[in-house]
C-alpha cells in the first residue's frame, strides 16, 4: 500500500475496496475498475516529481 495515496501499488484499489470486493455488485466492481488506470497514473505522476537520491 502506498502510504501517501492510500492505494495498493499493484492494483490501485483502496483497502476498503479490497476488503469489500467480494460483496460488491458487478456494477460497483466495474465502476472501480474503470478508475484504476487513472488512479495509478496520478500516483505515478506524483511520485516522479520526487527528486532521486544520489548514492
Biopython code that builds the backbone (N, CA, C, O; Angstrom):
import numpy as np
from Bio.PDB.StructureBuilder import StructureBuilder

atoms = [
    (1, "UNK", "N", (0.843, -1.182, 0.000)),
    (1, "UNK", "CA", (0.000, 0.000, 0.000)),
    (1, "UNK", "C", (0.885, 1.241, 0.000)),
    (1, "UNK", "O", (1.873, 1.323, 0.728)),
    (2, "UNK", "N", (0.510, 2.184, -0.820)),
    (2, "UNK", "CA", (1.201, 3.463, -0.858)),
    (2, "UNK", "C", (0.646, 4.329, 0.270)),
    (2, "UNK", "O", (-0.551, 4.617, 0.301)),
    (3, "UNK", "N", (1.501, 4.739, 1.186)),
    (3, "UNK", "CA", (1.072, 5.486, 2.364)),
    (3, "UNK", "C", (0.453, 6.831, 1.991)),
    (3, "UNK", "O", (-0.555, 7.232, 2.573)),
    (4, "UNK", "N", (1.043, 7.519, 1.036)),
    (4, "UNK", "CA", (0.558, 8.853, 0.680)),
    (4, "UNK", "C", (-0.809, 8.824, 0.004)),
    (4, "UNK", "O", (-1.677, 9.632, 0.333)),
    (5, "UNK", "N", (-1.008, 7.914, -0.925)),
    (5, "UNK", "CA", (-2.260, 7.881, -1.681)),
    (5, "UNK", "C", (-3.310, 6.964, -1.062)),
    (5, "UNK", "O", (-4.503, 7.134, -1.314)),
    (6, "UNK", "N", (-2.881, 5.993, -0.255)),
    (6, "UNK", "CA", (-3.815, 5.023, 0.305)),
    (6, "UNK", "C", (-4.237, 3.959, -0.699)),
    (6, "UNK", "O", (-5.218, 3.248, -0.479)),
    (7, "UNK", "N", (-3.498, 3.847, -1.800)),
    (7, "UNK", "CA", (-3.835, 2.894, -2.845)),
    (7, "UNK", "C", (-2.859, 1.727, -2.852)),
    (7, "UNK", "O", (-1.685, 1.877, -2.515)),
    (8, "UNK", "N", (-3.363, 0.568, -3.242)),
    (8, "UNK", "CA", (-2.489, -0.578, -3.460)),
    (8, "UNK", "C", (-1.568, -0.232, -4.624)),
    (8, "UNK", "O", (-2.034, 0.229, -5.665)),
    (9, "UNK", "N", (-0.277, -0.449, -4.458)),
    (9, "UNK", "CA", (0.683, -0.118, -5.504)),
    (9, "UNK", "C", (0.528, -1.006, -6.726)),
    (9, "UNK", "O", (0.952, -0.621, -7.816)),
    (10, "UNK", "N", (-0.064, -2.173, -6.579)),
    (10, "UNK", "CA", (-0.236, -3.080, -7.696)),
    (10, "UNK", "C", (-1.529, -2.871, -8.462)),
    (10, "UNK", "O", (-1.526, -2.774, -9.689)),
    (11, "UNK", "N", (-2.651, -2.802, -7.722)),
    (11, "UNK", "CA", (-3.946, -2.756, -8.410)),
    (11, "UNK", "C", (-4.625, -1.391, -8.375)),
    (11, "UNK", "O", (-5.502, -1.124, -9.196)),
    (12, "UNK", "N", (-4.238, -0.524, -7.442)),
    (12, "UNK", "CA", (-4.823, 0.813, -7.387)),
    (12, "UNK", "C", (-6.077, 0.943, -6.550)),
    (12, "UNK", "O", (-6.679, 2.015, -6.489)),
    (13, "UNK", "N", (-6.478, -0.152, -5.898)),
    (13, "UNK", "CA", (-7.671, -0.079, -5.047)),
    (13, "UNK", "C", (-7.299, 0.349, -3.630)),
    (13, "UNK", "O", (-6.151, 0.212, -3.205)),
    (14, "UNK", "N", (-8.288, 0.868, -2.910)),
    (14, "UNK", "CA", (-8.101, 1.216, -1.504)),
    (14, "UNK", "C", (-8.267, -0.045, -0.658)),
    (14, "UNK", "O", (-8.774, -1.057, -1.143)),
    (15, "UNK", "N", (-7.842, 0.013, 0.597)),
    (15, "UNK", "CA", (-8.035, -1.123, 1.499)),
    (15, "UNK", "C", (-9.513, -1.460, 1.648)),
    (15, "UNK", "O", (-9.887, -2.633, 1.681)),
    (16, "UNK", "N", (-10.348, -0.435, 1.739)),
    (16, "UNK", "CA", (-11.795, -0.646, 1.872)),
    (16, "UNK", "C", (-12.338, -1.386, 0.653)),
    (16, "UNK", "O", (-13.121, -2.325, 0.790)),
    (17, "UNK", "N", (-11.923, -0.963, -0.536)),
    (17, "UNK", "CA", (-12.383, -1.616, -1.766)),
    (17, "UNK", "C", (-11.922, -3.071, -1.815)),
    (17, "UNK", "O", (-12.682, -3.953, -2.214)),
    (18, "UNK", "N", (-10.691, -3.316, -1.413)),
    (18, "UNK", "CA", (-10.164, -4.678, -1.408)),
    (18, "UNK", "C", (-10.941, -5.538, -0.422)),
    (18, "UNK", "O", (-11.320, -6.663, -0.747)),
    (19, "UNK", "N", (-11.180, -5.021, 0.780)),
    (19, "UNK", "CA", (-11.888, -5.777, 1.811)),
    (19, "UNK", "C", (-13.331, -6.082, 1.419)),
    (19, "UNK", "O", (-13.850, -7.144, 1.761)),
    (20, "UNK", "N", (-13.979, -5.173, 0.713)),
    (20, "UNK", "CA", (-15.394, -5.330, 0.367)),
    (20, "UNK", "C", (-15.607, -5.935, -1.020)),
    (20, "UNK", "O", (-16.751, -6.134, -1.431)),
    (21, "UNK", "N", (-14.529, -6.230, -1.747)),
    (21, "UNK", "CA", (-14.619, -6.635, -3.147)),
    (21, "UNK", "C", (-15.626, -7.771, -3.382)),
    (21, "UNK", "O", (-16.434, -7.689, -4.308)),
    (22, "UNK", "N", (-15.590, -8.812, -2.573)),
    (22, "UNK", "CA", (-16.470, -9.973, -2.780)),
    (22, "UNK", "C", (-17.942, -9.632, -2.590)),
    (22, "UNK", "O", (-18.809, -10.303, -3.150)),
    (23, "UNK", "N", (-18.234, -8.595, -1.806)),
    (23, "UNK", "CA", (-19.619, -8.222, -1.545)),
    (23, "UNK", "C", (-20.152, -7.180, -2.537)),
    (23, "UNK", "O", (-21.353, -6.911, -2.551)),
    (24, "UNK", "N", (-19.291, -6.598, -3.355)),
    (24, "UNK", "CA", (-19.724, -5.567, -4.290)),
    (24, "UNK", "C", (-20.460, -6.190, -5.472)),
    (24, "UNK", "O", (-20.199, -7.329, -5.858)),
    (25, "UNK", "N", (-21.376, -5.425, -6.032)),
    (25, "UNK", "CA", (-22.083, -5.874, -7.234)),
    (25, "UNK", "C", (-21.153, -5.767, -8.437)),
    (25, "UNK", "O", (-20.109, -5.119, -8.370)),
    (26, "UNK", "N", (-21.537, -6.402, -9.524)),
    (26, "UNK", "CA", (-20.748, -6.314, -10.754)),
    (26, "UNK", "C", (-20.612, -4.864, -11.203)),
    (26, "UNK", "O", (-19.548, -4.461, -11.673)),
    (27, "UNK", "N", (-21.671, -4.079, -11.066)),
    (27, "UNK", "CA", (-21.642, -2.666, -11.469)),
    (27, "UNK", "C", (-20.662, -1.892, -10.595)),
    (27, "UNK", "O", (-19.895, -1.075, -11.105)),
    (28, "UNK", "N", (-20.677, -2.136, -9.292)),
    (28, "UNK", "CA", (-19.755, -1.452, -8.388)),
    (28, "UNK", "C", (-18.314, -1.815, -8.710)),
    (28, "UNK", "O", (-17.444, -0.944, -8.721)),
    (29, "UNK", "N", (-18.053, -3.090, -8.971)),
    (29, "UNK", "CA", (-16.695, -3.521, -9.321)),
    (29, "UNK", "C", (-16.241, -2.881, -10.630)),
    (29, "UNK", "O", (-15.105, -2.420, -10.734)),
    (30, "UNK", "N", (-17.113, -2.851, -11.618)),
    (30, "UNK", "CA", (-16.769, -2.267, -12.909)),
    (30, "UNK", "C", (-16.483, -0.770, -12.769)),
    (30, "UNK", "O", (-15.571, -0.248, -13.410)),
    (31, "UNK", "N", (-17.257, -0.087, -11.937)),
    (31, "UNK", "CA", (-17.036, 1.341, -11.697)),
    (31, "UNK", "C", (-15.644, 1.578, -11.129)),
    (31, "UNK", "O", (-14.937, 2.487, -11.564)),
    (32, "UNK", "N", (-15.256, 0.769, -10.168)),
    (32, "UNK", "CA", (-13.919, 0.878, -9.575)),
    (32, "UNK", "C", (-12.852, 0.540, -10.619)),
    (32, "UNK", "O", (-11.855, 1.249, -10.748)),
    (33, "UNK", "N", (-13.070, -0.546, -11.358)),
    (33, "UNK", "CA", (-12.091, -0.975, -12.352)),
    (33, "UNK", "C", (-11.838, 0.111, -13.399)),
    (33, "UNK", "O", (-10.714, 0.266, -13.877)),
    (34, "UNK", "N", (-12.868, 0.851, -13.750)),
    (34, "UNK", "CA", (-12.711, 1.906, -14.756)),
    (34, "UNK", "C", (-11.892, 3.082, -14.223)),
    (34, "UNK", "O", (-11.428, 3.903, -15.015)),
    (35, "UNK", "N", (-11.703, 3.186, -12.924)),
    (35, "UNK", "CA", (-10.940, 4.276, -12.313)),
    (35, "UNK", "C", (-9.472, 3.918, -12.073)),
    (35, "UNK", "O", (-8.652, 4.807, -11.843)),
    (36, "UNK", "N", (-9.135, 2.645, -12.124)),
    (36, "UNK", "CA", (-7.817, 2.196, -11.672)),
    (36, "UNK", "C", (-6.653, 2.738, -12.492)),
    (36, "UNK", "O", (-5.659, 3.182, -11.917)),
    (37, "UNK", "N", (-6.745, 2.715, -13.802)),
    (37, "UNK", "CA", (-5.635, 3.226, -14.617)),
    (37, "UNK", "C", (-5.341, 4.684, -14.292)),
    (37, "UNK", "O", (-4.181, 5.079, -14.171)),
    (38, "UNK", "N", (-6.394, 5.480, -14.153)),
    (38, "UNK", "CA", (-6.217, 6.901, -13.837)),
    (38, "UNK", "C", (-5.620, 7.087, -12.449)),
    (38, "UNK", "O", (-4.737, 7.924, -12.259)),
    (39, "UNK", "N", (-6.092, 6.317, -11.487)),
    (39, "UNK", "CA", (-5.552, 6.404, -10.117)),
    (39, "UNK", "C", (-4.061, 6.106, -10.107)),
    (39, "UNK", "O", (-3.271, 6.859, -9.537)),
    (40, "UNK", "N", (-3.681, 4.999, -10.744)),
    (40, "UNK", "CA", (-2.271, 4.610, -10.749)),
    (40, "UNK", "C", (-1.416, 5.608, -11.515)),
    (40, "UNK", "O", (-0.279, 5.876, -11.127)),
    (41, "UNK", "N", (-1.952, 6.159, -12.597)),
    (41, "UNK", "CA", (-1.202, 7.155, -13.362)),
    (41, "UNK", "C", (-0.984, 8.422, -12.538)),
    (41, "UNK", "O", (0.106, 8.993, -12.561)),
    (42, "UNK", "N", (-2.011, 8.866, -11.811)),
    (42, "UNK", "CA", (-1.862, 10.062, -10.973)),
    (42, "UNK", "C", (-0.869, 9.806, -9.842)),
    (42, "UNK", "O", (-0.076, 10.683, -9.498)),
    (43, "UNK", "N", (-0.911, 8.605, -9.265)),
    (43, "UNK", "CA", (0.027, 8.266, -8.193)),
    (43, "UNK", "C", (1.453, 8.238, -8.731)),
    (43, "UNK", "O", (2.375, 8.725, -8.078)),
    (44, "UNK", "N", (1.632, 7.675, -9.911)),
    (44, "UNK", "CA", (2.968, 7.610, -10.516)),
    (44, "UNK", "C", (3.472, 9.001, -10.868)),
    (44, "UNK", "O", (4.656, 9.288, -10.692)),
    (45, "UNK", "N", (2.600, 9.866, -11.360)),
    (45, "UNK", "CA", (2.998, 11.230, -11.725)),
    (45, "UNK", "C", (3.462, 12.004, -10.497)),
    (45, "UNK", "O", (4.432, 12.759, -10.565)),
    (46, "UNK", "N", (2.780, 11.821, -9.391)),
    (46, "UNK", "CA", (3.190, 12.495, -8.154)),
    (46, "UNK", "C", (4.527, 11.953, -7.684)),
    (46, "UNK", "O", (5.367, 12.710, -7.197)),
    (47, "UNK", "N", (4.733, 10.655, -7.825)),
    (47, "UNK", "CA", (5.988, 10.036, -7.409)),
    (47, "UNK", "C", (7.163, 10.456, -8.255)),
    (47, "UNK", "O", (8.290, 10.524, -7.765)),
    (48, "UNK", "N", (6.915, 10.741, -9.531)),
    (48, "UNK", "CA", (8.024, 11.105, -10.406)),
    (48, "UNK", "C", (8.529, 12.510, -10.132)),
    (48, "UNK", "O", (9.615, 12.879, -10.578)),
    (49, "UNK", "N", (7.748, 13.297, -9.399)),
    (49, "UNK", "CA", (8.162, 14.656, -9.076)),
    (49, "UNK", "C", (9.154, 14.677, -7.905)),
    (49, "UNK", "O", (9.760, 15.709, -7.619)),
    (50, "UNK", "N", (9.312, 13.546, -7.240)),
    (50, "UNK", "CA", (10.206, 13.468, -6.092)),
    (50, "UNK", "C", (11.626, 13.273, -6.608)),
    (50, "UNK", "O", (11.879, 12.339, -7.368)),
    (51, "UNK", "N", (12.559, 14.142, -6.207)),
    (51, "UNK", "CA", (13.933, 14.010, -6.674)),
    (51, "UNK", "C", (14.544, 12.678, -6.210)),
    (51, "UNK", "O", (14.296, 12.220, -5.095)),
    (52, "UNK", "N", (15.338, 12.081, -7.081)),
    (52, "UNK", "CA", (16.007, 10.828, -6.745)),
    (52, "UNK", "C", (17.208, 11.117, -5.857)),
    (52, "UNK", "O", (17.909, 12.109, -6.054)),
    (53, "UNK", "N", (17.438, 10.260, -4.895)),
    (53, "UNK", "CA", (18.590, 10.415, -4.011)),
    (53, "UNK", "C", (19.846, 9.970, -4.740)),
    (53, "UNK", "O", (19.841, 8.977, -5.468)),
    (54, "UNK", "N", (20.903, 10.706, -4.538)),
    (54, "UNK", "CA", (22.180, 10.314, -5.110)),
    (54, "UNK", "C", (22.859, 9.321, -4.200)),
    (54, "UNK", "O", (22.776, 9.432, -2.977)),
    (55, "UNK", "N", (23.542, 8.335, -4.798)),
    (55, "UNK", "CA", (24.233, 7.319, -3.988)),
    (55, "UNK", "C", (25.718, 7.518, -4.030)),
    (55, "UNK", "O", (26.460, 6.758, -3.409)),
]
sb = StructureBuilder()
sb.init_structure("model")
sb.init_model(0)
sb.init_chain("A")
sb.init_seg("    ")
for serial, (resi, resn, name, xyz) in enumerate(atoms, 1):
    if name == "N":
        sb.init_residue(resn, " ", resi, " ")
    sb.init_atom(name, np.array(xyz, "f"), 0.0, 1.0, " ", f" {name:<3s}", serial, name[0])
structure = sb.get_structure()
